[in-house]
Amino acid sequence: PYGRTALGPLVMADFWTAHGYAVVTQDTRARFGSEGDVYEPHVNEALDGYDTIEWAAAQSWSTGSVGTYGQSYLAAVQYMVAGESPPSLKAQMPVSGSTDFKQSWIYHSGGAFEHGWMAAYATSKARDTARRLGLDPDLPDFESELAQADGFRPLLDHSAREMPMTAWADRLSTIAPYFADYLANPDDGPHWWNINLRRRFHEVNQPMYHVGSWYDIFEEGALEGFSGITARGGVHARPNQKLLMGPWGHIGYTVPTTGGCGDLDFGPNAAIELKEEQLRWFDHWLKGEDTGIMDDPPVRIFVMGDNVWREENEWPLARTAYTPWYLHSEGGANTLNGDGTLSQEPPGNERPDRFVYDPDDPVPTLGGNNLITPPGVFDQTPAEQRGDVLCYTSEPLAGELEVTGPISVTLWATSSAIDTDFTAKLCDVRPDGYVQNIQDGIIRARYRNSLLEQELMTPGQSYEFTIDLWATSHVFKPGHRIRVDISSSNFPHFDRNPNTGRAIHTETELVPAQQTVFHDINRPSCITLPVIPR
């Protein structure tokens, strides 16, 4: 959807043709050289991709064997066509894509809307559609809502906060109508299932090499794609899946890759020549050459902290010891200067912690698995100085602690609202005081039991929430401390919950909520870490 001529660094046509390949790129429907007026993401890409693959295979210059590669949207469309299994498709290598557009592209797995990136994405694509339809005179006012008028840029703060959210959708109604559709369908279900490869892993029957990153907004796609197809794919697909996870952000797959993102560079080992790995992959599957790539272990991950690449035989790792670390305090865990602690000892009779979540003053996004807003590693101290952030910190570690795999937080809490959000963030507190964010997540209370159906709360009643923090590979070094931050917002990464229980996209009222977090004998809030024995 970005234009064939603009993708030289990602397509690398000169590189591939020099190695005996023909390269085909295609504009999606209603974009640049393709027909159509109004762009609709994800709607036609699966069948259009099938047709293009079979067309390429039938050309006189083709051997009949086709492979697909590409990053971001160019990876997303690979996952979409994967479920169609075109007969001429012999191998794929999606880099930073999503297998479930509802739950890891448009919404988060916890039910919150990916506001920061989706609003900017729709705005960017809408500008091009406006030009296509001859609506150029409207562009100056339209672009005044953006931080900058070129490329993918975040909305200005007042635009991101505009209520109702449908006002922004109405502004885009003729040039990005899909944005309104996204907002109006927050529940998972049949509306979304046709663009959800997770439900069709059993229909995938080609080798795939999944590439992702620990700080990528679509990190979940590579991990889910590899593990899901390995477990449930077709006979030819299951034993021929590979996974590579680096320490980058979303726009980190240049050639070579970057050494990290945000404040932290993970060293020269982190930057790799990804195109050489791609060449080994396709030479094996399309040319039948013995490149040795299938003799390597199927999983290769970058272990942050140690800053080394390591090969593994599966994901998640079979030797993982899932270990709970429990939240503790005497009722004063607010801010990094509070009395919140974290340990492997289950809680006793402890006072709960309380804070006020005011959606008119949300906790600002500081790095993480983002797109548009800066991703990666940033010092979390500014957020942890707020009274609406609870901080639970371990004692300095006596030895190394490796955390590699999926992470979750079990949170026992009540709210004065019938619907609200709870967020969790895993951090590494260094001896010099720098607080490195490792992973974070969010749960929308109405989706605590199911993403298919909303269920509001009874104010004051305690509930158990599970917050998915996705996954990482990170080593906490001796002298470092583990910290878990609990709050109720992460804006503009996620949309704000107005706490009213009504439809969020049409809401015009913001109501502060009194939040209570429990950690006692009967309600042991904890983070479960995937500890790798050393």
N, C-alpha and C positions, 0 to 999 in steps of 0.2 A: 504493500500500500504506500510505500515511500518513493516509488519511481525507480525504474530500472537503471536509469543513467546516474542516479545518486548513490548507488550501492557498490561502487567499485571496490572499496576496501573490504566489504563483506563478501562480495561475489568472487573476487580474485580470479577473474576469467583468464588473465594472462598466465597465472600460475597453473591453472588446470589444463589449458590448451597446450602449454609447454610439456605437459606430462601425458599427452595423448588423449585428453578428454574433450568432448564437445559440451559447451555450457549453454543452458537454456534458462532464461529468466522471464517471468511473466508478471505484468501488472494485474492486481486483483480487479474484480469488476468495479466499474465506476471510478477507477483511479488511473490517471495519466493516459496511457495509450489504449486502455481497454474500454469497451463500450459500457454504457449505463450512465445514469445521472447522479444518483444518491448512493453513497458508499454504505454498506451494511456489513460490519465485521463478522467474520466467522460463518455467515449464512451459506455461502456458495463454495467455499474453498475446498471442501472435501471432494465433491463431484467434479469441480473444475480441475482440481489437482489430478484426479484420476484420468480425466480426458487428456490433460497435457502430458502426463507420463506415458500414456499409451500412444499418443501422437508422436512423441520423441522417439519411442522405441520402433515405430514403423518407418522412420525416415531412412533414406538410402545411406546416409552417412553414419547410421547407428548400428551397433552390434545387437540391439534389442535388449540390452541390460541397462537399467536406469537406476541411479542413486540420487538421493536428495540430501541437501545440506543447507545450512543457514542458521542465523541467530535471531532471537526475539520473535517477531511475527513470522519470520522465515522459518523458525523452528515450530511455532504454533501450528502453521498450516501443515507441517510434516506430521504432527500428531493427529491432525484431523484426517488426512488422507491415509494414515496408517491403518485405520479401522476398515478402510475400503479394500485394502490388500490388492492393488492393481497387479495383474500377473507379471508385468515387466519390471516391477519395482523389486530390486534385489537387495538394497541396503539403504539405511538412513542414518543421518548424524545430526539430530536436532541439538542446537546449542541455546540454552536459556529459553525454553518454551514451557507451555502449560498443557497439562493433560486434561484439566477440568476448568473450562473458562468461567464457569459460575463461581467456583470456590477457590480459585487461585489466580484469577485474572481480574474479574470484576468485583467480586466479594472475597473476603478473607475466609479461611476455614472456620473461623469463629462467628461468622455471620455479619460482620461489619463491612460497610461499603469501602472499597479502595478509593477514597475520595481524592486524595492528593494526585494520584496519577491518572485516574479515569477522567476527571474533569479536564485536566490538561490535554489528555489524549484526544478526547472528543472535540475540544476546542481547536487543536492543531489540525485534525482531519477536516473539521468543518470549514476552516479557512480555505483549504484547497477545493472543497466542494463548492463553496461560494464563488470562487473564481471560475470554476467549471460551468456554473450556472449563470455567469455574468452578473453576479451580485457584488462586484468589487466596490461600489460606492459605500456599501455597508461595513466594509472591513475596518476603517479607522476606529469607529466606535466599538466594534467588536473586539479589536485587538487591544483597546485601552484597558481591558480587564486582565490582561496578562502582565506578568512581571517584565517580560520582554516580548517583542513582537515576532521574533524569529525562532523557528524550531520548536522543540518541546520545552515549554516554560511553565512554571507553576502559575496558578491564578494569584492575583494580588490578594492580600489577606481579607479585605472587605468583600471581595467577590467570592472567596472560598467560604465565608461565613454567611453569605446571603441566604435568607429564608423567605419562603420555603425553597427547598432545593429544586422544586419543579420550576421555579422562576428561571433558573439557568437552563433547564431542559427546554422550557418554552422558547427561550432565545435561540436555541439550536434546532427547533422543531422541524424546519424545512431543510436543513443542511446536515444535521446529525440526529435524525429521529430515534436512533437506537439508544441514545442516552436516556431519554424518557422511559423507554422500555426497560432498561437496566434498573432504574430507580423504582419502577412500578412493580417489579417482580423480585423482591428480596428473598422469598422462600425458594428453596431448591425444589425440583420436581420436573414433570414432563416438559415444561416450557424450556428447560435448559438441557435436557438429557441428550438431545441430538448433537450437542457440541461438547459432550463429556466422554472422552476416550476411556476413562476409568471403567465405565459400564460396558466397554467393548474390548477390553484387553484380550479376551478370548478369540477375537476376530483378527488380531494382529498376527501375521505369520512371516515377517521378514526380520532379518538381523537389524538391530538398532544400537547405536552408540550414543548414550545420553550424556550431555555435558552441562554442568550447572555450577553454581557458586554459593558459598555460605552466606553471602550478603546480597544475593539477587532476589528481587521481588518475586521471581518465578522459581525460586530454589526448589519448591515442592514438586514441580513438574518433572525434573530430572530424576529425583529420588523415587517418586511414585511410578514414573514410567518404567524405570529399571526394575524395581521390585515387583510391580504389578504384572508386567509382561513376562518376567522370569517365572513367576508363580502360575500365571493363568493364560499366557499367550498360546499361540498355535504350536504345533510340534516342532516346526523349523525355527520358530522365534525363541522359545524358552531357553535353549542352551546357547543362544547366540546374541545375548544382550551384554553390553558393556556400559560402565559408568565412570565418569571423571568429574570430581568436584574440586574446584579451586577456591582461593580466598578473595575472589574479586567481587565487584558489583555487577550490575546488569550490562553496562557498556564497558566491559572489561575483556572482551574476546577479540580485540584487535590482534594483529600478527606482528610481533609476539604479544601475548597477553600482558596486562599490567602486573605490578607486584603487589597490589592490594587496592584498597579504596578508603576514602575518608582520611583520617589522621595517620593511619598506620600503613607502612610499607612492610611486607612480610619478607623482604629480602630477594636477592637475585634468583633463588630457586623457584620463586612463585611465578615468574614470568617465563612462559613456555611458548615454543613455536607450535601452536595448535594445528597449523596447516600441515605440518609433517605427520602428525597423528592422523589427520583426515586422509592424507595420501595413503598411508599404510592400510587404513580401513577400506578405502574404495579399491585400491589395487588388489586387495585380497578378494573382495566380494564381486567386483565387476570385471576384473581382468584374470582372476584365478591365479594370481601370483602368490608365492609363499613369502609373505612379509613378516611372519612370526607374530602377528598381532593377536591371533587367536590362541597362541601358546602362552601369552601373558595372562596373569590373573584378571578376572573380569572387572574388578573394582580398583580404582586408583584415586586416593583422596589426599588433599593437602591438610596436614595436621598443624593447625595454628598454635603458636606458643613454641613448639619445637621447630616450626617453619620448615618442615620436610614433607616430601611426597612419600606415600606409603601404599603398597599394594595389598589388597584384601580379596577374599574369596566370595564374599556375599555382603549384602546390605539389607537390614542392619547387621552388625557384626555378631556372630554366633556366641562369642565369648563375653558379651556385654553383661555386666552386673547392674541391673536397674536399682538404684539406691536412693531412698527418700532422705531429703534434708528438710528438717522441720522448722517452721516459723515460730519464733518466741518473742515475747516482750512482756512488760508490765503495764501495757496500755499506752505507751508513748513512743511508738515506732515512727512517728512522723518526722520526715527529713533525714538526711544522712547523719545528723547529730542526735537522733533519738535513741531509744533503748532497744531497738529491734535487733535480735540476734538470729543466727541460723546454725543448726547443728544436726547431727544424726540421732540425737536423743529425742524420743517422742515427748510432746508437751505434757505438763501436769495441769493443775488448776491455775490458769493464767487469765489475766484480764484481756479483753479484746481491744483491738485498735480501731479508732474512728477517724474519719475525715469527711469533708464536704466536697462532693463533686459538683462544681458549677460549670455547666456546659458553655457558659458565656466566657469562661476563663479556663480553657482546656490546657492540659499539659502539652507543651510543644514537642513536635517530632525532632529527635536528634539522631540522625543516622538510622541504621538498621537496614532491613530488606526493603528498600524503597526504590522508586523510580520517579523522576522529575525532581522531588526534593532530594537533597544530597544523601546518597546511601553510604553504608559502611560504618567504620569505627569513628566515634566522636566521644569526647569526655561527657559523661552523663551528670556531672556535678551540678550544672545549672538547674536541671530538672529535679535533682534530689534535694535541692534547697527549698523546695515548695512544701507547704504544709499538707497538700493533698497527695503526696507521694510517701508511701510507707517503705522504709528500707530495713531489710533484715540481712545482717552481715555476719559471716563466720569469723572465728579466730584465724590468725595467720596460719597457713598450712605448713605442716612440718616437712612434707614431701610433695612430690608431684602428684597431680590428680588429672588424669585424662578423661575428658567427656567427649565421646564420639557416638552420635546416634540421635534418635528422636527424644525430645524433652517435653515434659508436661508439668503443669502446676495444678494441684488439687487445692481449691480455695473454698473455705466455708465462710459465708458472708450473708448479711442481710442488708436491705436498703429500705429507705422510706418511700421509694418509688416502686411502681408496679413493673417498670422496665428500666434497665440501666446497663452499663458496660463495666467490666472489670478487665484490667490489663496486667500483664506480668512481664518482667524483663530480667534476664540473667546477665550479671555483670562480673567482671574480673577487676577487683580493686588492687592496684599495684602498690608497692611500698611507698612510692613517691606521691600517692594520692590520686593519680589518674584513674578514672573509672571507665573501663572499656566495656561497651555493650557487646554481648555475645549473641543473644537471640531475644526476641520478644514475641508476644502474642496477645490476643484479645478474645473475649467471649461476650456476645450480646445476650443478656439474660433471657430474653424471650426464646432464644435458640439453645438453651442449656440442655434440653433433652433431645432435640431433633432439629435439623436444618429444614426439614420438610414442613413443619407445622409450628406456629408460634404459640407460646404458653406464657402468659403474664404471671407475675409473682403476687403474693400477698405481702404487703408492707410489714416489716418487722419479723417475718418468718425466716429462719435460717435455711439456706440452700447450699448444696454442694455443686461447685462449678469446676469443670475441667477446661483448662486453658492450654491450647496447643501452641507450643513454641517452636514448631517445626524441628529442625535438626542442626547440628554443628559438629565440628571436630576441633577441639581446643584443649590445650594443656594448661592448667593452673599451676604456676611455678611455686616452689617453696617461698614462704613469706608473703605470698599473695592471699587475698581473701575472696571468698565467694559472696556475692550479694544478690538478693532478689528484691526488686522494686515492685510494689503493688499500687495501682491507681485505677482510674476509670476513663482515661482518655489518652490519645496519642494523635494529635491533630497538627497538620492536615493529612497525615498518612491515612487515618481512618476518619470517617464522618463522625460527628458528635452525636451521642445519644441525648435527646432532649429530656429524657426521663418521664415523659407523659404516658407512654404506652400506646400512643396512637401511631398511625403510619408516619414514619420518620421523614419521608420525602415530601410530604405535604404539610408538615408541622411548622407552625409559626411561633410557638411558645417554647421558652427554655425554662426549666424548673430545676433549681438546685436539689441534690439528693444527699441525705445523710447516710453514709456508708459505714458498716461495721464489719470488721474482719476478725474471725475467731481462730484461735489456736489453743485448744484445750484437749482434755482426755477424750471427749466424745466428738470433737470437731478438729482433728489434727491437720491443719493446713500444711502443705509441703510442696516442694519441687522434687520431681523424680529425675535424677540425672543418670544418663547411660555411661556408667563408669567402666573403663577398659583396664583390666588388671595389668600391672607393670612389674 
